[in-house]
Amino acid sequence: MIKSLKDKVIFITGASRGIGREIALRCAQDGAKIAIVAKTAEPHPTLEGTIYTVAEEIEKAGGQALPLAVDVRDEEKTAEAVAKTIEAFGGIDILINNASAINLGSTEEIPMKRFDLIFSVNVRATFMCSKLCVPHLKKASNPHILNLSPPLSMKSKWFKKHVAYTMSKYGMSMCTLGMSEEFKKDGIAVNSLWPKTIIATAAISNNFPKVVYHASRKPAIVADAAYEILTSDSRQVTGNFFIDEHLLKERGVSDFKHYAMHRFVPLYPDIFVDD
């Protein structure tokens, strides 16, 4: 198999900034056709990036872009986005469920409105986007679903401080666990990808002390790992819970210094990662 995403149609959620943007730009280098599905159509007062700025970056990187302003909690709008992608590009080869909401509040702290938000974005949207894209993925030659979610673990340490958030992210991973078997006969790969260390995104900058942000890696490491997954044989590589550094090491990468925000600051491990 030629290791390239040229002309592959990629439907990616939450790609107006952060990890989603970085994955989109990595795929664009091959000449991929990318539907950017995210809420941010107008500039945010404190956050960089919109679907239109990312679309410009994708075009400059060598890809084709279709910016779609969508709240992935809305079934009708998401279905319309899938239809527009098919109309523009003729199919869907890859779905990347990157959109995510974070709240690390304890059981007593988290408002139910926030609980509903993280479950709607993390679990429901991942399931719904997969459901809507599968009929089109079945027609693709090397179809993939990639969920940005952690390896499943029943260790109580991952639940005790933020049980709601853990349940929501594990809900995404349970989609990987179940759908990888459900669609194996159709040749659709379903995998999860999670970072070994904290990644320097707006979510980290806004929810954690600055020292954590500076002890993070750049989103490029996740994008490079995602690229390795998406260029793999979908009938051979499915049902995995990949950790970015581990996967890249298996694929021959030995130098990770350039991914660090600060080369001489010790890295801060991500949650949900045991080693």
Secondary structure, DSSP 8 states (H G I E B T S, - for coil): -----TT-EEEEES-SSHHHHHHHHHHHTTT-EEEEEES--S--SSS---HHHHHHHHHHHT-EEEEEE--TT-HHHHHHHHHHHHHHHS---EEEE---------TTTS-HHHHHHHIIIIIIHHHHHHHHHHHHHTTSSS-EEEE--------GGGTSS-HHHHHHHHHHHHHHHHHHHHTGGGT-EEEEEE-SB-B--HHHHHHS-HHHHHTSB-THHHHHHHHHHHTS-TTTS-S-EEEHHHHHHHTT----GGGBSSTTS---B-TT---
